[in-house]
Amino acid sequence: MSNCVSSNVSPTTRWIARTAILLALTVAFQMAGLPQPVTGPVVNAMLFLAALVAGPWAGVTVGICTPVIAFWRGILPAFLGPLIPFIGLGNAIMVLVFILLRTRQLYVAIAAGAFAKYLVLSTAVRLLVTVPEPIALMMQTPQLLTALGGGIIALAVHHVIRNQFS
């Protein structure tokens, strides 16, 4: 991207543009109506990618915005409204744990971030928010698996595009 962007563009403007593009792509994919086993890993991949190409706060921003936008657009059913803060928090923590550990080993960082998200969501549905049992189950192990899958997708995509965003 640096080849296409003037050197006169401020880092803040560049961050806002990259974050907005990544958020728009994530929301567009959410709205495609694909099944959760496809959408979940891709959304998680976008959170990891946002952190890798635009910095941790881009990943946190996308991670907090996506459940809110999904709720507003009707992608996330109304009865899941009480889970929105926990989904956003889980996403944010996943990104931050990943960023903190990424210099050690990327796969370990992905696993730790995914597990941190799993802990937030599973704790929320077990102790803090009352949801039907099938939803509680969906917010536990499947979230861990989609986050892990998203991390692997993100690494593959980042490997291909990393020179474009330096």
Secondary structure, 3 states (H helix, E strand, C coil): CCCCCCCCCCHHHHHHHHHHHHHHHHHHHHCCCCCHHHHHHHHHHHHHHHHHHHCHHHHHHHHHHHHHHHHHCCCCCHHHHHHHHHHHHHHHHHHHHHHHHCCCCHHHHHHHHHHHHHHHHHHHHHHHCCCCHHHHHHCCHHHHHHHHHHHHHHHHHHHHHHHHHC
